[in-house]
Amino acid sequence: MKYAAVCTNCGVHKKQIAESSNKSAKYIRKHKTGEQVLMTRSRPVDVRFTVMVLWLLLGLFGAHNFYVGRKIRGWIMVGCFVTTCLFFFIFPTGNPLDGFTGQHSWRAAFDGWNVPFPTDWFFIAGFIMWAYDAFAVVFGFYKYPVRLGEAPLKVSK
């Protein structure tokens, strides 16, 4: 629908997307009203670019996803971040009493392996999700949940 006025698959008019609301979509998802929520790359008017970028700075724990109402993706990022932090303190890289040589740490068992420590995969996954979201927001292909505007649907055949 990049160059067309009306989508040939669903009949959505471009004016409806231009008048779409992210705030209404968050309400619909929260209260399960049964109305349809559309995912679009067009940033809704009620989502400010500068606020979204500020939330991205806190992005490793998914704050930007909660801001626009993508809670499942946000909770996945929170899970990755919290798991990484917890296991970083449970399995530190070295024992402070031993001068951080790592001889008495659980991570020392993985030193000879050519793979990261298993919990490091959570950090890698969270970081990749955050980097992708940052790139998508800046270059305009991040998908926002929206409720379509009230523009009249005029399909010309």
Secondary structure, 3 states (H helix, E strand, C coil): CCCCCECCCCCCEHHHHHCCEHHHHHHHHHHCCCCCCEEECCCCCCCCHHHHHHHHHCHHHCHHHHHHCCHHHHHHHHHHHHHHHHHHHHCCCCCHHHCCCCCCCHHHHHCCCCCCCCCHHHHHHHHHHHHHHHHHHHHCCCCEEEECCCCCCCCCC
